[in-house]
Amino acid sequence: MSEPTIPSLLYGEIEEELRATLRELLRDRCGWHDVLARIDTDEAYDEGLWKAVAAELGLAGLLIPEEFGGAGAGPREVAVALEELGRAVAPVPFLASAVLATSALLACPAGAARDTALRALAEGTRTATLAVTATTWPEAGFPLSVTGAWEDGELSLTGAVTGVLAVDRAELLVLPVIVAGEPHLALVAGDAANLARGAVTSLDATRPVGQVTLDQVRARVLAGPEHAERALGHAVRYGAALLASEQLGVAEQALAEAVGYLKVRHQFGRPIGSFQALRHRAADLWSDLASARAAARYAAACLAEDSPDAAVATALAQAYCSEVAVRTAEECVQMHGGIGFTWEHPAHLYLKRAMASALLLGTADRHRATLGALVDLPPAI
């Protein structure tokens, strides 16, 4: 029996070209001054930027096969896109629509509702979200908050879900529901009758969450009891694994900002970066980032190759990358001194994105517990 091979963690030529193209767009359209100006308004998402990312660059369809008008790419390319979007703290619903909702749809059986939704997402003309609480982790089980019943041959849904990513922006909702005691996935139009959406206060203003309430809302079935749980688990695991790449991008930019400041800020006639204590702190962060990059890349590579190690890689990446992102962003604020605590400086953008992301799709503690169970480690006493 041959030993399993470890996938390459290096970036390929196509991935580097994707990175360069997206970084150029974000540099022109999503500087931190632009992000700060936007979060002072009532419109959290940058619709122009999302159109450019989703439709003009075609990144909304990275995971979608070519037969539906997508790019036919894979998780490695999506991971690179998320790195760059995280680096810019971009206010776009990429994770909700192009990752979570899309991967849920792809895991559902072929059907008219699913196929039409995938084509719309690939074109960038529609935005979707997976209507689960944002803190849901891969092993959380099937949600019970929305129930459905058949009325005159149509599925009618009633219930509420809170803390949903991009629910205020989504034109399509992929919704886990319980019908006659069995799990189903349903597709609901964002403008459906008797569907109400409301805002929920979020730490990260660049990634709002909200609540959706349904009162006998018409829906179309995407997956029945034989597929629904697997499709939902697949989507949440995909989201958690690829979120690690976004957290990596946030941490890289936070460290770049900190090191840049250490080079130009002078104290006692010399750059403060020349002081040993600060140099050691920056070096420790760089080392942490190198390990985080390996973990995030391995998780994306396992998804791309449909590896049996994907669950382990996902839990490992999230358990490590979320804490590295928070720690690096905290150090960015600290190394900037007083100016790092001001609203006019971007350090708080990285810290808020890192801290909010640490709660998304399972905390580090949740993923450590999952990892321990997967590799048969006994729980800590």
C-alpha positions in Angstrom: 0.0 0.0 0.0 1.5 3.3 -1.1 1.9 6.2 1.2 -0.5 9.2 0.6 1.3 12.1 -1.2 1.3 15.6 0.3 -0.1 18.1 -2.2 2.0 21.0 -3.3 1.5 24.1 -1.2 3.2 26.4 -3.7 1.3 28.9 -5.7 0.9 28.1 -9.4 1.3 30.4 -12.3 -2.5 30.9 -12.8 -2.9 31.6 -9.1 -0.2 34.3 -9.2 -1.8 35.9 -12.2 -5.1 35.9 -10.4 -3.5 37.5 -7.4 -1.8 40.2 -9.4 -5.0 41.1 -11.3 -7.2 41.2 -8.1 -4.5 43.1 -6.1 -4.3 45.8 -8.8 -8.1 46.2 -8.8 -8.2 46.4 -5.0 -5.3 48.9 -4.9 -7.3 51.1 -7.3 -10.7 50.7 -5.9 -10.4 49.5 -2.3 -7.7 51.4 -0.4 -8.1 51.6 3.3 -9.3 55.2 3.0 -12.1 54.0 0.8 -13.1 51.3 3.3 -13.1 53.7 6.2 -15.2 56.2 4.3 -17.7 53.4 3.4 -18.3 52.1 6.9 -19.4 55.6 7.9 -22.3 55.3 5.5 -25.5 53.2 5.5 -24.2 51.0 2.7 -21.8 48.5 4.1 -21.1 46.8 0.8 -19.3 48.5 -2.1 -21.7 47.5 -5.0 -19.4 48.9 -7.7 -16.4 46.9 -6.3 -18.6 43.7 -6.0 -19.7 44.1 -9.6 -16.0 44.4 -10.7 -15.0 41.4 -8.7 -17.9 39.2 -9.4 -18.8 40.0 -13.0 -15.9 41.8 -14.6 -13.2 39.6 -13.2 -15.6 36.6 -13.0 -14.5 35.6 -9.5 -18.0 34.9 -8.3 -18.0 31.9 -10.6 -14.6 30.5 -9.7 -16.0 27.3 -8.1 -18.8 26.9 -10.7 -18.2 24.5 -13.6 -17.9 25.9 -17.1 -21.2 24.2 -18.2 -23.0 26.8 -16.0 -20.9 29.7 -17.2 -18.4 29.6 -14.4 -14.6 29.5 -14.4 -14.3 25.9 -13.6 -11.5 26.6 -11.2 -11.1 25.2 -7.7 -10.5 25.9 -4.0 -6.8 26.9 -4.6 -7.8 29.8 -6.8 -10.6 30.8 -4.4 -8.1 30.7 -1.5 -5.8 33.2 -3.4 -8.8 35.5 -4.0 -9.7 35.4 -0.4 -6.1 36.2 0.6 -6.3 39.4 -1.4 -9.8 40.3 -0.3 -8.7 39.8 3.3 -5.6 41.9 2.8 -7.8 44.8 1.6 -10.6 44.1 4.1 -12.8 44.4 1.1 -16.5 45.1 1.8 -17.9 42.5 -0.6 -20.0 39.4 0.0 -17.5 37.0 -1.6 -17.4 34.5 1.3 -21.1 34.4 1.6 -22.0 34.1 -2.1 -19.0 32.7 -4.0 -18.0 30.2 -1.3 -20.8 29.2 1.1 -23.9 29.5 -1.1 -22.1 28.3 -4.2 -20.6 25.2 -2.6 -24.0 24.3 -1.0 -25.6 24.6 -4.4 -22.9 22.5 -6.1 -23.4 19.8 -3.4 -27.1 19.5 -4.2 -28.5 17.2 -6.9 -28.9 18.6 -10.4 -32.3 20.3 -10.9 -33.8 23.4 -12.5 -33.7 25.6 -9.4 -30.1 24.7 -8.6 -28.9 25.0 -12.2 -30.6 28.4 -12.8 -29.1 29.8 -9.5 -25.6 28.6 -10.4 -25.8 30.3 -13.8 -27.0 33.6 -12.2 -24.2 33.4 -9.7 -21.6 32.7 -12.4 -22.7 35.7 -14.4 -22.4 37.9 -11.3 -26.0 39.1 -11.7 -27.1 37.6 -8.5 -25.7 37.4 -5.0 -26.6 34.5 -2.6 -26.0 33.5 0.9 -26.2 30.3 3.0 -28.9 31.2 5.5 -27.3 29.7 8.7 -26.0 31.5 11.7 -22.5 32.7 10.9 -21.0 30.9 13.9 -22.1 27.5 12.6 -19.2 25.0 12.5 -19.0 21.9 10.2 -20.0 19.4 12.9 -22.8 21.6 14.4 -25.6 19.5 13.0 -28.6 20.5 11.0 -30.4 23.7 12.1 -34.0 23.4 13.3 -35.0 27.0 13.3 -37.0 27.0 10.0 -39.8 24.5 9.2 -41.6 23.8 6.0 -44.9 22.3 5.0 -46.5 21.5 1.6 -49.4 23.7 0.7 -51.1 23.2 -2.7 -48.0 21.4 -4.0 -45.7 24.2 -3.0 -43.2 24.3 -0.1 -44.1 27.0 2.5 -41.5 28.0 5.1 -41.8 29.6 8.6 -39.1 30.5 11.1 -36.2 32.8 11.6 -32.4 32.7 11.4 -30.2 35.3 13.0 -26.6 36.3 12.4 -26.6 35.4 8.7 -23.8 36.7 6.4 -24.8 39.2 3.7 -28.5 38.5 4.2 -29.3 42.2 3.6 -27.6 42.0 0.2 -28.6 38.5 -1.0 -31.1 38.0 -3.8 -31.0 34.3 -3.3 -31.1 32.4 0.0 -30.0 28.7 0.4 -31.9 27.7 3.5 -31.7 24.6 5.7 -35.3 23.6 6.7 -37.1 20.8 8.4 -40.0 19.4 6.4 -42.1 16.6 8.0 -39.3 16.0 10.5 -36.7 15.5 7.7 -33.8 17.8 6.7 -34.1 19.7 3.4 -32.3 22.5 1.6 -34.5 25.1 0.0 -34.0 28.1 -2.3 -35.8 31.3 -1.5 -35.9 34.6 -3.4 -34.7 37.5 -1.4 -37.7 39.5 -2.4 -40.2 36.8 -1.7 -43.6 37.8 -0.1 -43.7 37.5 3.7 -39.9 37.5 4.0 -38.4 40.1 6.3 -34.8 41.0 6.8 -33.2 43.1 9.6 -29.7 44.2 10.6 -27.8 42.8 13.5 -25.0 44.7 15.2 -21.6 43.3 14.0 -18.1 44.0 15.3 -16.9 44.1 11.7 -18.7 46.8 9.8 -17.2 45.6 6.5 -18.9 42.3 6.8 -22.5 42.8 8.1 -24.7 40.1 9.4 -28.5 40.2 9.7 -31.7 38.3 10.6 -34.2 36.8 8.2 -37.7 36.0 9.2 -40.1 33.9 7.1 -43.9 33.6 7.5 -45.3 31.1 5.0 -42.7 32.0 2.4 -42.7 30.0 -0.9 -39.6 28.1 -1.6 -38.1 25.5 -4.1 -36.5 22.3 -2.9 -32.8 21.9 -3.7 -32.1 18.8 -1.7 -34.2 16.2 0.2 -33.3 14.1 3.3 -30.9 11.9 1.4 -28.6 14.9 0.4 -29.4 17.9 2.6 -27.2 17.2 5.6 -24.3 16.2 3.5 -24.6 19.3 1.3 -24.8 21.6 4.2 -21.8 20.0 6.0 -19.9 20.2 2.7 -20.6 23.9 2.3 -19.7 24.9 5.9 -16.5 22.8 5.8 -15.6 24.5 2.5 -16.2 27.9 4.0 -14.2 27.2 7.2 -11.3 25.8 5.2 -11.1 28.8 2.8 -11.8 31.4 5.5 -8.3 30.4 6.8 -6.9 32.0 3.6 -8.7 35.2 4.2 -7.4 35.3 7.8 -3.9 34.8 6.4 -4.4 37.8 4.1 -5.6 40.0 7.0 -2.6 38.9 9.1 -0.1 39.5 6.3 -1.4 43.1 5.8 -1.5 43.8 9.5 2.1 42.7 9.8 3.1 44.7 6.7 1.6 47.8 8.2 3.3 47.3 11.5 6.7 46.6 10.0 6.3 49.6 7.7 5.7 51.8 10.8 8.6 50.4 12.7 10.9 51.5 9.8 9.8 55.1 9.7 8.9 55.9 13.3 11.9 57.4 15.1 12.6 57.5 18.8 15.8 58.5 20.5 17.3 59.3 17.1 16.8 55.9 15.6 13.9 53.8 14.0 12.0 52.0 16.6 12.3 48.9 14.5 16.0 48.8 15.5 15.1 48.0 19.1 15.6 44.4 19.9 12.2 43.8 21.7 10.2 45.1 18.7 12.4 43.2 16.2 11.8 39.9 18.1 8.1 40.5 18.3 7.9 41.2 14.5 10.1 38.1 13.8 7.8 35.9 15.9 4.8 37.2 14.0 6.5 36.4 10.7 7.2 32.9 11.8 3.6 32.5 12.9 2.5 33.7 9.4 4.7 31.2 7.7 3.0 28.4 9.6 -0.4 29.8 9.0 0.3 30.0 5.3 1.2 26.3 5.2 -1.9 25.4 7.2 -4.2 27.5 4.9 -2.6 26.2 1.7 -2.9 22.6 2.8 -6.6 23.0 3.6 -7.2 24.5 0.2 -5.2 21.8 -1.5 -7.0 19.0 0.3 -10.3 20.5 -0.8 -9.0 20.7 -4.4 -8.0 17.1 -4.4 -11.0 15.9 -2.5 -8.6 14.4 0.0 -9.8 12.2 2.8 -7.6 14.5 5.0 -9.8 17.5 4.2 -11.7 17.4 7.6 -8.4 17.3 9.5 -6.8 20.0 7.4 -9.8 22.3 7.8 -9.9 21.9 11.6 -6.1 22.5 11.8 -6.2 25.5 9.6 -9.0 27.2 11.5 -7.6 26.3 14.9 -4.4 28.0 14.0 -5.1 30.7 11.4 -7.9 32.4 13.3 -5.7 33.0 16.4 -2.7 34.1 14.3 -4.8 36.7 12.6 -6.1 38.1 15.9 -2.7 38.1 17.5 -1.1 39.8 14.5 -3.8 42.4 14.3 -3.5 43.1 18.0 0.3 43.6 17.7 -0.3 45.9 14.7 -2.3 48.2 16.9 0.2 48.0 19.8 3.3 48.6 17.6 1.7 51.7 16.2 1.3 53.2 19.7 -1.3 55.9 20.2 -2.1 56.4 16.5 -3.0 52.7 16.2 -6.0 53.3 18.5 -7.5 56.0 16.3 -10.4 55.7 13.9 -8.4 57.4 11.2 -5.8 54.7 11.1 -6.6 51.3 9.4 -5.2 49.1 12.2 -8.7 48.7 13.7 -10.0 47.5 10.4 -7.7 44.5 10.5 -8.3 43.8 14.2 -12.1 43.9 13.8 -12.0 41.7 10.7 -9.7 39.2 12.5 -11.8 39.1 15.7 -15.1 38.7 13.9 -13.7 36.1 11.6 -12.4 34.1 14.6 -16.1 33.5 15.4 -17.2 32.6 11.9 -17.8 29.0 11.1 -16.5 27.8 14.4 -14.1 29.2 17.0 -10.6 27.9 17.3 -11.6 25.9 20.4 -14.4 24.2 18.4 -11.9 23.3 15.7 -9.3 22.0 18.2 -11.9 19.8 19.7 -12.9 18.5 16.2 -9.2 18.0 15.4 -8.7 16.0 18.6 -11.6 13.7 17.8 -10.5 13.2 14.2 -7.0 12.1 15.2 -8.0 10.3 18.4 -6.5 12.6 20.9 -8.0 12.4 24.4 -9.8 15.6 25.6 -7.8 17.8 28.0 -8.7 17.3 31.6 
